[in-house]
Amino acid sequence: MKENVDTAVAATPSIEHVVVARRTSDPGRRRRHAHDGGARRVVGRPHAGAEPSCAPEHIDAEDLLYLLYTSGTTAKPKGIMHTTGGYLTQVAFTHRAVFDVHPESDVYWCAADIGWVTGHSYIVYGPLANATTSGALRRDPRLPRQGPVVGASSSATA
């Protein structure tokens, strides 16, 4: 995967840093490029001259949020377009009301698979829409070994 990242970074000059998590002692997998850095070196350092916050982009309710494709039981791809207004409003509401999230004091956790609609709804969109600090597991939770927890803190405003 790192090779794909390096290729993408080489083609995207606006990327300045890539956070590389050391998951193995294999010396061939260590940081190899100037843009590579551990989380302690990169995260939390403001970009020189960057504002501490930015204004949200105003969009229409019917603007595309994401496309979901599945083959289901038919083995033929089919997709659905989720728009920002309806989908994001429902996810924000259910994230806050059903899970009883209090963004000012809670750290929210969701062990769903990020590739399933439940995963990206309640690992990404719900916490961001409600400015909630959240965590996610970077591996299958059914595996017997310990794995890293990836933390994310939302700075969005609800």
C-alpha positions in Angstrom: 0.0 0.0 0.0 2.8 2.4 0.8 4.1 2.2 -2.8 0.7 3.3 -4.1 0.8 6.2 -1.6 4.3 7.2 -2.8 3.1 7.2 -6.4 0.1 9.3 -5.6 2.2 11.8 -3.6 4.7 12.1 -6.4 1.8 13.1 -8.7 0.3 15.6 -6.2 2.7 18.4 -5.3 0.3 20.0 -2.8 0.8 17.1 -0.4 3.4 18.0 2.1 3.3 15.2 4.7 2.2 11.6 4.9 1.7 10.0 8.4 3.4 6.6 8.3 2.6 4.2 11.1 5.3 1.7 11.9 3.5 -1.7 12.0 6.5 -4.0 11.4 10.2 -4.2 12.2 10.9 -4.8 8.5 13.6 -2.2 7.6 12.4 -2.2 4.0 9.0 -0.7 5.2 10.4 2.2 7.1 10.0 5.8 6.1 11.8 6.5 2.9 10.8 9.9 1.7 11.0 13.4 2.9 7.2 13.7 3.1 7.0 10.6 5.4 6.7 11.2 9.1 5.4 9.6 12.2 2.2 11.0 13.8 4.1 12.8 16.6 6.1 14.6 14.0 3.3 15.6 11.7 0.0 15.7 13.5 -0.8 18.7 15.7 1.7 21.0 13.9 -0.2 23.8 12.2 0.8 24.5 8.6 2.8 27.7 8.4 0.5 30.6 7.8 -2.6 28.4 7.9 -5.7 29.7 9.7 -6.8 27.7 12.7 -10.2 27.2 11.2 -12.0 27.7 7.9 -15.5 28.6 6.8 -17.7 25.7 5.6 -18.5 25.2 2.0 -22.1 26.0 1.3 -23.8 23.3 -0.8 -27.3 22.4 -1.9 -29.3 19.7 -0.1 -29.3 17.6 -3.3 -25.6 17.8 -3.9 -23.9 14.3 -4.0 -22.4 13.1 -0.7 -21.4 9.7 -2.0 -22.2 6.8 -4.3 -22.7 3.3 -2.9 -22.3 0.4 -5.3 -23.1 -3.2 -4.5 -23.6 -6.4 -6.4 -25.8 -7.9 -3.8 -27.2 -11.3 -4.6 -27.5 -10.6 -8.3 -23.7 -10.3 -9.1 -24.6 -7.3 -11.2 -23.4 -3.9 -9.9 -26.0 -1.4 -8.9 -25.6 1.9 -7.2 -27.5 4.5 -5.2 -26.7 8.2 -4.9 -26.9 9.6 -1.4 -27.4 13.3 -1.3 -26.1 15.6 1.4 -29.3 17.0 2.8 -31.3 13.9 3.5 -28.6 11.3 4.2 -26.3 13.6 6.2 -29.2 15.1 8.2 -30.4 11.6 9.2 -26.9 10.3 10.1 -26.2 13.4 12.2 -29.5 13.0 14.0 -29.2 9.3 14.7 -25.6 9.6 15.7 -26.4 12.2 18.3 -29.9 10.9 19.5 -29.7 7.1 19.2 -26.1 6.8 20.4 -26.6 9.6 23.0 -23.5 11.4 21.9 -22.4 14.5 23.8 -19.6 16.0 21.7 -18.4 18.3 24.4 -17.4 15.4 26.7 -17.6 12.1 24.9 -15.1 10.1 22.9 -17.2 8.0 20.5 -16.3 4.6 19.3 -17.7 2.5 16.4 -16.4 -0.9 15.5 -18.3 -1.3 12.3 -16.5 -2.1 9.0 -15.7 1.3 7.4 -16.5 -0.2 4.0 -20.1 -0.9 4.9 -22.7 1.9 5.0 -23.0 1.6 8.8 -19.2 2.1 9.1 -18.7 5.2 7.1 -22.0 6.6 8.4 -21.1 6.3 12.0 -17.3 6.4 11.9 -17.0 9.3 9.5 -20.1 11.3 8.7 -22.0 11.3 12.0 -19.0 12.2 14.2 -17.8 14.9 11.8 -21.3 16.4 11.5 -21.6 16.5 15.3 -18.0 17.7 16.0 -17.4 14.5 18.0 -14.0 13.1 18.9 -14.0 9.5 17.7 -11.8 6.4 17.4 -11.7 3.6 14.9 -10.0 0.2 14.7 -7.5 -0.3 11.9 -8.0 -4.1 11.7 -10.7 -6.7 11.9 -11.9 -6.7 15.6 -12.4 -10.4 15.5 -8.6 -11.0 15.1 -7.0 -12.3 18.3 -4.0 -10.0 18.3 -3.9 -6.5 19.6 -4.1 -3.8 17.0 -3.7 -0.1 16.9 -6.6 2.3 17.5 -6.6 5.2 15.2 -8.0 8.4 16.9 -9.6 11.3 15.1 -10.8 14.5 16.5 -13.3 16.6 14.6 -12.9 20.3 14.6 -16.1 20.8 12.6 -18.9 22.8 14.2 -22.3 21.3 14.6 
